[in-house]
Amino acid sequence: MDLAYIPSPSTGVLHLGPVPLRAYAFCIILGVFVAVWYGNKRWIARGGKAGTVADIAVWAVPFGLVGGRLYHVITDYQLYFSEGENWVDAFKIWEGGLGIWGAIALGAVGAWIGARRRGIPLPAYADAIAPGIAFAQAIGRWGNWFNQELYGKPTDLPWGLEISAGANREAGIYHPTFLYESLWCIGVAFLVIWADRRFKLGHGRAFALYVAAYCAGRGWIEYMRVDEAHHVLGLRLNVWTAIVVFVLAVAYIVISSRLRPGREEVVEPERDKRAGGKAGNEADPEDDAAGDEDGTALLEALGDEPADVPTTGVPTNGAESPAKG
């Protein structure tokens, strides 16, 4: 008899009248909110403007959701396109199934579009948002707890996860790999925050550190999982993905440090209409006023008084111009 274990929710859906509130979706939304909120604080601290992170997230988040779902459907196509399966289920994102690799890859494309529209370097934005993404992943993994999915091998440890019998799962006590990854992501976030403060990481290196650290944890956590997955040379596909992405992230840190040391001095250039003057050759009234004052001062210094210029008509040697009838 097990004296201690982590219970699983009996359901992942709460009905508010006819409206279903799904815990998985709520965890994803809460994670996005935290990522944008904390990313905004880091962006402002680096000299950026408030609201810029949210503006770019409008592009990055939808792209990321599509990318995450595409990766899941492609790598687990048998769940949707095998005999007896309903391919329409591939669109039911609220039932779970987001691949972080696809979410980051396509989300980066969306972020690039948003950053380009704002005239902002993508690496600087990625550095600011990196810890927030890790926190978002930590929160999002609890959606898997509500869905009773992504657990590990059977265990008798006191923190084992109780899983009830259901479709494609057997009742028992398993390793809570969702919890392992959630805690690992929190550690990754604090690692990036510390390293960024200690070493002044710039030009995308804080983001690369997040990627490398996440992959290091994802590799051993993925190895513990027992859900159906494709294998290559005896290892799960996601283990190989973690290894490859880890190597690429470390290589980026090393090469980038040599080519572009230090950190960006300006992360968000002023979007001023003036580029050597107002757009459309429009004069600035303050500049004109300053110029008039300078000219008057110059005349006074030369001993000449500035002539009075009438506001109407044509000057006639000091005579008042006749009004037009």
C-alpha positions in Angstrom: 0.0 0.0 0.0 1.3 3.4 -1.0 1.5 5.8 1.9 2.2 8.9 -0.1 1.8 9.9 -3.7 0.8 12.9 -5.8 -2.9 12.6 -6.8 -4.1 13.4 -10.3 -7.2 15.5 -10.9 -10.3 13.5 -11.7 -11.0 15.9 -14.6 -9.2 18.6 -16.5 -12.4 20.5 -17.5 -14.6 22.7 -15.3 -18.0 23.6 -16.8 -19.3 27.1 -16.3 -22.8 26.5 -17.5 -22.5 25.5 -21.2 -18.9 26.9 -21.4 -16.1 24.4 -20.7 -13.0 25.8 -19.0 -10.1 23.6 -19.7 -7.2 23.6 -17.2 -4.6 22.8 -20.0 -5.6 25.9 -21.9 -5.7 28.0 -18.7 -2.1 26.9 -17.8 -0.9 27.9 -21.3 -2.6 31.3 -21.1 -1.2 31.9 -17.6 2.3 31.0 -18.8 2.1 33.4 -21.7 0.9 36.2 -19.4 3.9 35.6 -17.0 6.3 35.5 -19.9 5.1 38.8 -21.3 4.9 40.4 -17.9 8.4 39.5 -16.8 9.9 40.0 -20.3 8.5 43.5 -20.3 10.2 44.2 -16.9 13.6 43.0 -18.3 13.1 44.9 -21.6 12.5 48.2 -19.7 15.5 47.5 -17.5 17.7 47.2 -20.6 16.5 50.5 -22.0 13.5 49.4 -24.0 10.0 50.9 -23.9 7.0 49.6 -22.0 4.6 47.6 -24.2 7.1 46.6 -26.8 7.3 43.0 -25.6 3.6 42.6 -25.7 3.4 44.1 -29.2 5.9 41.6 -30.5 4.2 38.8 -28.5 1.0 39.4 -30.6 3.0 37.9 -33.4 5.1 35.4 -31.6 2.4 33.6 -29.5 0.1 32.6 -32.4 3.0 31.5 -34.5 4.3 29.5 -31.5 1.0 27.8 -30.9 0.8 26.7 -34.5 4.4 25.6 -34.5 4.0 23.6 -31.3 0.9 21.9 -32.6 2.4 21.1 -36.0 5.5 19.5 -34.4 3.3 17.3 -32.2 1.0 16.2 -35.0 3.9 15.5 -37.4 6.0 13.5 -34.9 2.9 11.7 -33.5 1.0 11.4 -36.7 -0.2 7.9 -35.8 -2.5 9.4 -33.2 -4.5 11.2 -35.8 -4.0 9.6 -39.2 -3.8 5.8 -38.4 -6.7 3.5 -39.1 -9.6 4.1 -36.7 -8.4 7.5 -35.7 -10.1 10.8 -36.5 -7.9 13.3 -38.2 -10.1 16.2 -37.0 -8.6 15.6 -33.5 -5.4 17.1 -34.8 -7.0 20.5 -34.4 -8.2 19.9 -30.8 -5.3 21.7 -29.2 -7.2 22.1 -25.9 -6.8 18.3 -25.4 -3.1 18.6 -25.1 -0.2 18.1 -27.5 2.3 21.0 -28.1 5.9 20.3 -29.0 8.2 22.9 -27.5 10.7 22.6 -30.4 8.1 23.6 -32.9 6.7 26.3 -30.6 10.1 28.0 -30.2 11.1 27.6 -33.9 7.9 29.1 -35.4 7.4 31.5 -32.5 10.9 32.9 -33.3 9.6 33.6 -36.8 6.6 35.5 -35.4 8.9 37.4 -33.1 11.2 38.2 -36.0 8.3 39.7 -37.9 7.1 41.7 -34.9 10.7 42.9 -34.1 11.3 43.9 -37.7 8.2 46.0 -37.7 9.4 47.8 -34.6 13.0 48.2 -35.9 14.3 46.1 -33.0 17.1 43.5 -33.1 15.6 40.0 -32.5 18.6 38.8 -30.4 18.1 41.6 -27.8 14.4 40.8 -27.6 15.1 37.1 -27.2 17.5 37.8 -24.4 14.9 39.8 -22.5 12.1 37.2 -22.9 14.2 34.0 -22.3 13.7 33.6 -18.5 10.0 34.4 -19.0 9.7 31.6 -21.5 11.2 29.1 -19.0 8.7 30.3 -16.4 5.9 29.9 -18.9 7.0 26.3 -19.6 7.1 25.6 -15.9 3.5 26.7 -15.6 2.3 25.1 -18.8 3.5 21.6 -17.7 0.8 21.6 -15.0 -1.7 21.3 -17.8 -0.2 17.9 -18.4 -1.0 17.0 -14.8 -4.7 17.9 -15.3 -4.7 15.8 -18.5 -2.9 12.8 -16.8 -0.3 12.7 -19.5 3.5 12.8 -20.0 4.3 10.8 -16.9 7.3 8.5 -16.5 8.1 4.9 -15.6 6.4 3.1 -12.6 8.0 4.0 -9.2 7.5 3.4 -5.5 9.0 6.8 -4.5 6.8 8.8 -2.1 6.4 11.6 -4.7 5.1 9.2 -7.3 2.2 10.3 -9.4 -1.1 8.5 -9.2 -2.6 7.8 -12.7 -6.1 6.5 -13.1 -7.1 4.0 -15.8 -8.2 5.6 -19.1 -7.6 5.7 -22.8 -4.1 4.5 -23.6 -3.0 4.5 -20.0 -3.0 2.0 -17.1 -3.7 2.8 -13.5 -0.6 3.0 -11.3 2.0 5.1 -9.6 4.5 6.7 -12.0 7.4 9.2 -12.0 5.8 12.7 -12.2 8.0 13.8 -15.2 5.7 16.8 -15.7 6.8 18.0 -12.2 10.5 17.3 -12.9 10.4 19.4 -16.0 8.4 22.2 -14.3 11.0 22.4 -11.5 13.8 22.2 -14.0 12.4 25.1 -16.1 12.2 27.2 -12.9 15.9 26.4 -12.3 16.7 27.3 -15.9 15.0 30.7 -15.5 17.0 31.6 -12.4 20.2 30.4 -14.0 19.6 32.7 -17.0 18.7 35.6 -14.7 21.9 35.1 -12.6 24.2 34.6 -15.6 22.8 37.6 -17.4 23.5 39.8 -14.4 26.9 38.3 -13.7 28.2 38.3 -17.3 26.1 40.9 -19.1 25.0 38.5 -21.8 24.0 40.1 -25.0 23.3 39.4 -28.8 21.1 36.4 -28.1 23.5 34.6 -25.6 21.0 34.7 -22.7 18.4 33.0 -25.0 21.0 30.5 -26.1 21.8 29.7 -22.5 18.1 29.1 -21.8 17.9 26.7 -24.8 21.1 24.8 -23.8 20.0 24.5 -20.2 16.5 23.4 -21.1 17.8 20.8 -23.5 20.2 19.4 -20.8 17.2 18.7 -18.6 14.8 17.7 -21.3 17.2 14.9 -22.4 17.1 12.9 -19.1 13.5 13.7 -18.4 12.4 12.5 -21.9 14.4 9.3 -21.3 12.1 8.5 -18.3 8.8 8.9 -20.1 6.8 5.9 -21.2 4.3 7.5 -23.6 4.3 6.3 -27.2 7.1 8.0 -29.2 9.3 7.3 -32.3 12.7 5.9 -31.6 16.0 6.4 -33.5 18.9 4.2 -32.7 17.2 3.1 -29.5 16.6 6.7 -28.2 13.3 8.7 -28.3 13.2 11.3 -31.1 12.9 14.1 -28.6 16.1 13.0 -26.9 18.0 13.3 -30.2 16.4 16.7 -30.8 17.5 17.9 -27.3 21.1 16.7 -28.0 21.3 18.4 -31.4 19.7 21.7 -30.2 22.0 21.7 -27.1 25.1 21.5 -29.3 23.8 24.3 -31.6 23.0 26.5 -28.6 26.4 26.0 -27.0 28.1 26.6 -30.4 26.2 29.9 -30.8 27.3 31.1 -27.3 31.0 30.4 -28.1 31.0 31.8 -31.6 28.8 34.9 -30.7 31.1 35.7 -27.8 34.0 35.9 -30.1 32.4 37.8 -32.9 30.2 40.2 -30.9 31.4 40.5 -27.3 29.5 42.5 -24.7 25.9 43.6 -24.8 23.9 45.9 -27.0 24.0 49.5 -25.9 20.7 50.4 -27.5 18.0 47.8 -27.8 15.2 50.0 -29.0 16.2 53.0 -31.2 14.0 56.1 -31.1 11.4 56.0 -33.8 11.7 59.8 -34.5 10.2 61.2 -37.7 13.1 63.5 -38.0 16.1 62.2 -40.0 18.1 65.3 -40.5 14.9 67.3 -40.3 11.2 66.7 -40.2 9.6 64.2 -42.6 8.4 65.9 -45.8 10.7 68.9 -45.1 8.3 70.0 -42.3 10.0 72.7 -40.2 10.0 72.5 -36.4 8.4 75.7 -34.9 10.8 75.5 -31.9 13.8 75.3 -34.2 12.4 78.3 -36.2 11.9 80.3 -33.0 15.4 79.6 -31.9 16.8 80.6 -35.2 14.9 84.0 -35.1 16.3 84.7 -31.6 19.8 83.9 -32.8 19.4 86.2 -35.8 18.1 89.1 -33.6 21.0 88.7 -31.2 23.5 88.8 -34.0 22.0 92.1 -35.4 22.0 93.7 -31.9 25.7 92.7 -31.5 26.5 94.4 -34.8 24.7 97.6 -33.7 21.7 97.3 -36.0 18.1 97.1 -34.9 15.9 94.5 -36.5 13.5 96.2 -38.9 9.8 96.0 -38.2 8.1 93.8 -40.7 4.5 94.5 -41.3 2.1 91.6 -41.2 0.1 92.6 -44.3 0.8 94.3 -47.6 4.2 95.3 -48.9 6.5 97.5 -46.7 6.9 101.0 -48.1 9.8 102.5 -46.2 7.9 102.5 -42.9 4.6 103.8 -44.4 1.6 101.8 -43.6 0.4 99.6 -46.4 -3.1 100.4 -47.7 -5.7 97.9 -46.8 -7.4 96.1 -49.7 -11.0 97.0 -50.2 
